[in-house]
Structures are given as structure tokens and as C-alpha cells.
Amino acid sequence: MTRTQPSLRCALFDIDGTLVDTVELIIRALDHTFRKHLGLQISRDELRRTIGLPLHQQVRLFDHLVDFVPDHRAMEADEIAFYESHKHLERIIPEAVEALREVKRAGWRTALVTSKNRQELETFLPRLNANGWVDTVVSASDVERPKPAPDSVLVALERLSVPPDEAVFVGDTVYDIQCARAAGVRVIAVGWGAHLPEMLRAASPDWWVEEPAQLRDLLRSLAQRAETRVAGVRIPAAESPP
């Protein structure tokens, strides 16, 4: 990172695997769906790698392994139904949600940028209880090209009237990093989500954090730096944690 980059004043957050521990639940829901509709048992590692893509892409990933045309709408409906019937397995990550609240309290613009579709969000968002802390939500249903394309981030920035170089994206998958990079946004990768640390490090995020409390502390520090710059005092840009 260079010292000439503008101060951050906007944070975009992924949901699954970042603010909420849903990895095991998504794996189970996808496993159920592929077994029922394709008669296939896909390995956990393969299913885990699909997390971060929108559902309409996930259900089509293994079509080449069967000799018939699957009913993708039925697959999506069954995946959502299984997920909702096991929603008790979701676990909100308190420190990650507190990181969102930290930057909002500091006056930053905030958004959720997710591969969940509109139907999935309708039932999920009340459980996240982020009302008042999030300025806008961009789902896979809101863009023609969801993650890893940059469209979701660009739509969020347009709604928030924030240029890319003043925003940071927080996510747990390579798709999040690719999406942010393509949109010109800096990236914080978190190590408690769907994709393995070596995959995320190889994608070269601007910052890497292993624990939710580190995310909270990092964003608090970045918000303080931005506030100091606004007050007219330049300080060195933050370095990526080792």
C-alpha cells in the first residue's frame, strides 16, 4: 500500500463466512440438494470451494456429471428450504458484526455485498439484526454479473456515492477478493470462513486477519487513521498484518 492512497470512509461486508458462520450449513444444504436431484455425492472440499458463488451458479456446477437436464429451479428451492429448516446452525460472529458497527459509528458508509439472492435475504436479514448499521444491501439478484465480477461492489459504491479508492471490502473467499480487485477496492480477507487461508493469501489481499477480534481492531484502527487525516494530520498508511 502507498502513502498517497485516499483515506477509507466506506466498508463493504460479505455475509456468509464473514459476519455469520454458515459454512457447515451451506455444505449440508448443497450436499442434500445434489444427492436428491443429481444422485451425486460431491466431496466436502469441492462443495466448500463453491461457497461465495450465487446459488443459481452453484446448482449448475456439476451438470456435466449427469446424463439428463436437472430441474435447477427445484434444486434452488430445495437448497433454500433445507437451509431454512436448519437455520439454528447459523452462528452470528459477534466481533465481526461489532467491526461493522465500529465503522458505522465512526461515520463510514456501509453495505452488505452478498452472493445470496433476494429470496435468501428476505428470511435471513431479520436474523442478522443489522438495521441501522447498514446503508444498503446488494444481492446477487441486483446485478447481471454477481461475484466474482465487480458489479455488486460497483452498485454498492454508486448507491453510497463513494469512489472505489475510498472503500474496503471484507470477505472470506477468493471470489470476494476478485470482485473487490476488479472494482478497484482494497480488501480485507478473513481466515474463519469458507476458503482456506492458503487460497486467500495467494490472492494477495491488502490485509489478512485470522480472528474476528483482529478484524474489529483493524477496522477501528483504519477508522481512527481516516479521522486523523480529516483533522489535517497525515500519518503513515497501515501495513498489512504479517
Secondary structure, DSSP 8 states (H G I E B T S, - for coil): --TTS----EEEE--BTTTEE-HHHHHHHHHHHHHHHH-----HHHHHHHTTS-HHHHTTTTGGGSSS---HHHHHHHHHHHHHHTGGG-EE-HHHHHHHHHHHHTT-EEEEE-S--HHHHHHHHHHHT-TTT-SEEE-GGG-SS-TTSSHHHHHHHHHHT--GGGEEEEESSHHHHHHHHHHT-EEEEETTSSS-HHHHHHT--SEEESSHHHHHHHHHHHHHHHHHHHTT----------
